[in-house]
Amino acid sequence: MSFRVNYDNGQLAPSLELIMLVSKPEYTSDKKGVIKKVIAIQEIRFDTSLEGVNVLIGELQAMVANLNGFDQLAASINHVIKGKQEFDENNKKHQP
């Protein structure tokens, strides 16, 4: 953490360098043409204020809410898939 100058009012304001590490896939091929997937780490750095951190937290909370909805949807769909698989297995057992 440090301070930065707010040039609008000439005051010091707290500042924070936020560092996020994210993974991303990278694909390479060998001499035989076989494609391999490896995971690379990418670093994202930016300076932000307290307000910026609070906005980021709000955005992350909104993503969590959306992801919870997708999680519930996935659970419902998985239940249907499992029921279909069980139905198919029972039909195979009862066929001559």
C-alpha positions in Angstrom: 0.0 0.0 0.0 1.1 3.5 -0.6 -0.3 7.0 -1.3 -1.0 8.8 -4.6 -1.8 12.4 -5.2 -5.4 13.2 -6.2 -4.6 16.1 -8.6 -8.2 17.3 -8.5 -7.9 18.4 -4.8 -4.2 18.1 -4.1 -4.7 15.6 -1.3 -3.0 12.3 -0.7 -5.2 9.2 -1.2 -4.4 5.6 -0.2 -3.5 3.3 -3.1 -3.1 -0.4 -3.4 -1.3 -2.5 -6.0 -3.6 -5.5 -6.6 -1.9 -8.6 -8.1 -4.1 -11.3 -9.5 -2.6 -14.6 -10.8 -4.7 -16.4 -13.4 -4.2 -19.6 -15.3 -4.6 -19.9 -19.0 -4.1 -22.8 -21.4 -1.3 -22.9 -23.9 -1.1 -25.4 -26.6 2.1 -26.8 -28.1 2.8 -29.5 -30.7 5.8 -31.8 -30.8 7.7 -33.0 -33.8 5.1 -35.8 -34.3 2.3 -33.3 -34.5 0.8 -34.3 -31.1 -0.8 -31.3 -29.5 -0.3 -30.9 -25.8 -2.1 -28.6 -23.4 -0.1 -26.9 -20.6 -1.3 -24.4 -18.0 0.5 -21.1 -17.9 0.3 -18.6 -15.1 -0.4 -15.0 -16.1 0.0 -12.0 -13.7 -2.3 -9.1 -13.8 -1.2 -6.0 -11.8 -2.9 -2.7 -11.3 -3.0 0.2 -8.8 -6.4 1.0 -7.3 -8.1 3.0 -4.6 -10.3 1.9 -1.7 -13.3 2.7 -3.9 -11.8 0.5 -6.7 -11.3 -2.4 -4.3 -14.9 -2.1 -3.1 -16.2 -2.1 -6.7 -14.1 -5.2 -7.4 -15.6 -6.9 -4.4 -19.1 -6.0 -5.5 -18.4 -7.4 -9.0 -17.0 -10.6 -7.5 -20.1 -11.0 -5.3 -22.4 -10.5 -8.3 -20.4 -13.2 -10.1 -20.8 -15.6 -7.1 -24.5 -15.0 -7.2 -24.7 -15.8 -10.9 -22.5 -18.9 -10.4 -24.7 -20.1 -7.6 -27.6 -20.0 -10.1 -25.6 -22.0 -12.6 -24.7 -24.5 -9.9 -28.3 -25.1 -9.1 -29.1 -25.4 -12.8 -26.3 -27.9 -13.3 -27.6 -30.0 -10.3 -31.0 -30.1 -11.9 -29.7 -31.1 -15.3 -27.4 -33.7 -13.7 -30.4 -35.2 -11.9 -32.2 -35.6 -15.2 -29.1 -37.1 -16.8 -28.7 -39.6 -14.0 -32.4 -40.5 -14.2 -32.1 -41.1 -18.0 -29.0 -43.3 -17.5 -30.8 -45.4 -14.8 -33.8 -45.7 -17.1 -31.6 -46.9 -20.0 -29.9 -49.4 -17.7 -33.2 -50.8 -16.5 -34.5 -51.2 -20.0 -31.4 -53.1 -21.1 -31.9 -55.6 -18.2 -35.5 -56.3 -19.2 -34.9 -56.7 -22.9 -34.7 -60.2 -24.3 
